[in-house]
Amino acid sequence: MKIFEEVSSEGQTMAFVVPSAHWDNIPKPNNPLLSIKKFDKGTFAVIRYSGTSGSAKEGKMMEKLRSWMDQHGYKKASNYMLAFYNPPLMPPMFRRNEIMVRMSTFLQS
């Protein structure tokens, strides 16, 4: 299972990824705080890291990703999204985490 969290100034939003083959079989939520949305395709900058994830580590990884984008002339076009791919009982050294952000076209030089 993939879990995404979008980080914004209003807080965090959580999403569970459903393969497109099952899109038509998703049950409608019975809570008004839940919604079903398709995620638009796009080009993303992604940094992968292992271990446990916390605000200090996530901040460090976001800064590394932002620095890479600046060095390569890319512009941030969305909020940062955190992706967690493993169950909580997975030993930290085997966990896979990512931070991603949608990129727009190259910055003007």
C-alpha angles and dihedrals in degrees: 000000000000121000121192127192120194114211117212139151088265093057133262132323120201126214134185116210119232119191113246090243088068098041095107092052099055110125116236112253117251093205121077090218090065126074140172117231137167116237113230119238117245148133115287136188108223134187120194126207138166135222130045118334125225137155094271094051093042090051091051092049092047089053091051090049092047090049092051091050092049091049091051097042099249125145125219111243102176144021118284115268125206118212124199119187106177138069117255093253093060109115108256095241089060098046119113119209132168139189116207138180130186112248128212126205123301119294116253113260 
